Amino acid sequence: MQVKRRIGDYRDWLMAVHEVAAAGFGKEAAAYQRSRPTYPPEVVQWIVDGLGLAPGARCVDLAAGTGILTALLRASKCSLVALEPIEGMRNELRAAVPDVPCASGLAEALPIASGSLDGVTIAQAFHWFDAERALAELRRALRIGGHVALVWNARERSEDWVDKVWGVMDRVEKHAPWRNHDHVATTDSQERREQSLTGAPGFGEVRTAQFHHTQAMTPALVVERIKGVSHVAALEGAEQEAVLDEVRQILATHPDTVGRTELALPYRVDCYMLERVD
């Protein structure tokens, strides 16, 4: 699969990456790679089956980050390319998945020939995109009958200590592009995703699936998990440390975490799939 440079003003490419994502993910890419959860086998199988990934199938892992999903897709033996616009993330990806070609590229200006892809995967990233422009580009790049799969490791807050940790993030992220100011209900995020995908020109009905898993972590890695979140990663010095100290205090004093050396951070995996129909 050949990745082509799109004609246009390169400055527009740079401007299209949200400033918080560019600053935070670029600065703390290593923390992101160490602390982010992977995806359970059943999620990967759902993607592979839905996209028809097999030898000869052409797939792009878009906004691939540090290659967490990219690494899992290799087993399908499809023709796989990773696109990631942030240099720090690309460096981590190339170190983690050296056998998968990796290039810079944006969802809103894919460096891919029209109708050349069988599948596109987007993990933990679509909320940063200009949805209308990105979906138009995905339609252009996919062949008719091709699919795009979108997945998120969503924050499962059923345990009190976990809810308190993510509560720290709620305050930091309250102006994030995917939040409705101070309204942070789980259903709000899910509804926004489905609304942005439903009725997209050229695509069929949205298929959905949901899975659950946990990530075994030390308390220190939980702190690093928070540090690697874009809005915390973008903070400077004392401001960032104050946020991380709040998390450390919760873990050191909450009855469910005090004195423990290993914790299980739960996640709900929200999955969506679209087929290009015309």
C-alpha positions in Angstrom: 0.0 0.0 0.0 1.5 3.4 -1.0 1.0 6.4 1.2 0.9 9.5 -0.8 1.4 13.2 0.1 -1.8 15.1 -0.4 -1.6 18.4 -2.3 -2.3 21.4 -0.1 -0.9 23.8 2.5 1.1 21.8 5.1 0.2 24.5 7.7 -3.4 23.4 7.5 -2.3 19.9 8.5 -0.6 21.3 11.6 -3.5 23.4 12.5 -5.9 20.4 12.2 -4.3 18.6 15.2 -6.0 19.9 18.4 -3.5 21.9 20.4 -4.0 19.9 23.6 -3.5 16.6 21.7 -0.4 18.0 20.0 1.2 19.3 23.2 0.1 16.6 25.6 0.7 13.5 23.5 3.9 14.8 22.1 5.3 15.6 25.5 4.2 12.4 27.3 4.2 9.8 24.6 6.4 7.5 26.6 4.0 7.7 29.6 1.1 7.0 27.3 2.8 3.9 25.9 3.6 2.5 29.3 0.3 3.1 31.0 -2.5 2.9 28.5 -4.5 -0.3 28.4 -4.5 -2.7 25.5 -7.6 -4.2 23.9 -9.0 -7.7 24.8 -8.8 -10.5 22.2 -12.6 -10.4 21.6 -12.4 -6.8 20.5 -9.6 -7.5 18.1 -11.5 -10.5 16.7 -14.6 -8.2 16.3 -12.5 -5.8 14.3 -10.8 -8.5 12.2 -14.0 -10.3 11.4 -16.0 -7.1 10.6 -13.3 -5.5 8.4 -12.5 -8.9 6.8 -8.8 -8.5 7.6 -6.8 -11.3 6.0 -3.7 -11.6 3.8 -4.2 -9.2 0.9 -6.6 -6.9 2.7 -5.5 -3.2 2.8 -6.0 -1.5 6.2 -4.9 1.8 7.8 -4.7 2.2 11.5 -5.5 5.9 11.7 -4.3 8.1 14.5 -2.5 5.0 15.6 -0.8 6.7 18.6 2.0 4.5 20.1 0.7 1.5 18.2 -1.3 -0.3 20.9 -4.0 -1.5 18.4 -1.5 -1.6 15.5 0.5 -4.3 17.3 -2.7 -6.4 17.8 -3.7 -6.2 14.1 -0.5 -7.7 12.8 -1.7 -11.2 13.4 -4.3 -10.8 10.7 -1.5 -10.7 8.1 -3.3 -7.9 6.3 -1.4 -5.2 4.5 -1.3 -2.7 7.4 -0.1 0.9 7.5 -0.2 3.2 10.6 -0.9 6.9 10.3 -0.1 9.2 13.2 0.4 13.0 13.0 2.3 13.6 16.3 6.0 12.9 16.1 6.5 11.8 19.7 3.7 9.2 19.3 5.2 8.0 15.9 8.6 7.5 17.5 7.0 5.3 20.2 5.1 3.4 17.6 8.1 2.7 15.4 10.0 1.3 18.4 7.0 -0.9 19.5 5.9 -2.1 16.1 9.0 -1.7 13.8 7.6 -4.1 11.1 4.5 -2.0 10.3 5.0 1.0 8.0 4.3 4.3 9.8 3.8 7.8 8.3 2.3 11.1 9.3 -1.3 11.8 8.3 -4.5 13.3 9.4 -8.0 12.0 9.3 -9.2 15.1 7.5 -6.6 14.8 4.8 -5.7 11.2 4.3 -2.5 10.6 2.2 -4.3 7.6 0.7 -5.5 7.0 -2.9 -9.3 7.1 -3.4 -11.0 3.7 -3.1 -7.8 1.9 -2.2 -8.6 0.7 1.3 -10.6 -2.4 2.6 -10.6 -1.2 6.2 -9.7 1.6 8.6 -9.3 1.3 12.3 -9.5 4.2 14.7 -8.8 3.6 18.4 -9.2 6.2 21.1 -9.0 9.1 18.6 -12.2 9.9 16.7 -13.2 12.4 19.3 -10.3 14.6 18.3 -11.4 14.7 14.6 -13.5 17.1 12.7 -16.2 14.4 12.3 -17.7 15.7 9.0 -14.4 16.2 7.2 -13.0 12.9 8.6 -16.0 10.8 7.5 -15.9 12.4 4.0 -12.2 11.4 3.8 -12.9 7.9 5.0 -15.6 7.5 2.4 -13.2 8.7 -0.3 -10.4 6.4 0.8 -12.5 3.2 1.3 -13.7 1.0 -1.5 -17.4 0.4 -1.7 -18.0 -2.4 0.8 -15.0 -1.3 2.9 -15.4 -0.7 6.6 -14.2 1.6 9.4 -14.0 0.3 13.0 -13.9 2.8 15.9 -13.1 1.7 19.4 -12.7 3.4 22.8 -11.4 2.1 26.1 -14.1 4.0 28.1 -13.7 4.8 31.8 -15.7 2.3 33.8 -16.6 4.0 37.1 -18.5 1.4 39.1 -15.8 1.2 41.8 -15.7 4.2 44.2 -11.9 4.6 44.2 -11.9 4.5 40.4 -14.7 7.1 40.2 -12.7 9.4 42.5 -9.6 9.1 40.4 -11.5 9.9 37.2 -13.3 12.7 39.1 -9.9 14.5 39.2 -9.8 14.1 35.4 -13.3 15.5 35.1 -12.1 18.9 36.4 -9.0 19.0 34.2 -10.9 17.9 31.1 -14.1 19.9 31.5 -13.3 22.0 28.4 -12.2 19.0 26.2 -13.8 18.9 22.8 -15.8 15.8 23.5 -17.3 17.1 26.8 -20.5 19.1 27.2 -19.0 21.5 29.8 -19.5 20.0 33.2 -21.8 17.2 32.1 -19.6 14.1 32.1 -22.2 11.3 32.2 -21.1 8.1 30.4 -24.2 8.1 28.3 -23.3 11.6 27.0 -20.1 10.4 25.4 -21.8 7.4 23.9 -24.7 9.5 22.5 -22.3 12.0 21.0 -20.3 9.3 19.2 -23.4 7.7 17.7 -24.8 11.1 16.7 -21.6 11.9 14.8 -21.6 8.6 13.0 -25.3 8.1 12.3 -26.4 9.2 8.8 -22.9 9.9 7.5 -23.1 10.3 3.7 -22.0 7.2 1.9 -22.2 4.9 4.9 -24.7 2.4 6.2 -26.2 1.9 9.6 -23.9 2.0 12.7 -23.1 -1.4 14.1 -22.2 -1.4 17.8 -20.7 -3.8 20.3 -19.5 -3.5 23.9 -16.9 -5.5 25.9 -15.3 -5.2 29.3 -11.8 -5.9 30.7 -9.4 -4.7 33.4 -5.9 -3.5 33.5 -3.6 -4.7 36.2 -1.6 -1.8 37.5 0.6 -0.7 40.4 -0.4 2.6 42.1 2.5 4.3 40.5 1.3 3.2 37.1 -2.2 4.5 37.8 -0.6 7.9 38.5 1.3 7.6 35.2 -1.9 6.6 33.4 -3.3 10.0 34.5 -0.1 11.8 33.6 -0.4 10.4 30.0 -3.9 11.8 29.5 -3.7 14.7 27.0 -5.0 17.5 29.2 -2.8 16.5 32.2 0.2 15.9 29.9 -0.2 19.4 28.5 0.1 21.0 32.0 3.4 22.5 33.1 5.4 21.8 36.2 3.6 22.5 39.5 0.2 22.5 37.9 0.6 19.0 36.6 2.2 17.8 39.9 -0.8 19.1 41.9 -3.2 17.0 39.8 -1.0 13.9 40.2 -0.7 14.5 43.9 -4.5 14.4 44.2 -4.5 11.0 42.5 -1.6 9.8 44.8 -3.6 11.0 47.9 -6.7 9.0 46.8 -4.7 5.8 46.3 -2.8 6.3 49.6 -6.0 6.8 51.7 -9.0 5.2 50.0 -10.0 2.0 51.9 -10.1 0.0 48.7 -6.5 0.9 47.7 -4.6 1.8 50.8 -1.5 -0.4 51.2 -2.1 -2.4 48.0 0.7 -2.9 45.5 -1.6 -4.0 42.6 -4.8 -2.6 41.4 -7.3 -3.5 38.7 -8.5 -0.6 36.6 -11.7 -1.5 34.8 -12.7 -0.4 31.3 -15.7 -0.7 29.1 -14.8 -1.0 25.4 -17.2 0.8 23.1 -17.1 -0.4 19.5 -18.6 1.0 16.3 -18.5 -0.1 12.7 -19.6 1.6 9.4 -19.7 0.2 5.9 -19.2 2.4 2.9 -22.2 1.7 0.8 -21.9 4.2 -2.0 
